[in-house]
C-alpha cells in the first residue's frame, strides 16, 4: 500500500471546551499532541515544512453522523 504523503495527517475540530490540542495521523489513527517536545509532533512540523498540507477537520455534522 502506498501512502499519499499529502494526506498523512488531519486537523481536528475545535470543541466547545476550546481549540483542538492535537492532530490525527491517518496511517495509524494516532492522536498527536501539539507539544514541541513530542517526537511525533516534531515529525509533523517537518512534514509541514516540506510543503505538505493536512486534511481539514471534519465538520461537526460529519462527526455526529458516524
Buried (B, 14 or more C-beta within 10 A) or exposed (E): EEEEEEEBBBBBEEEEEEEBEBBBBBEEEEEBEEEEEBEBBEBBEEBEEEEBEBBEBBEEEEEEEE
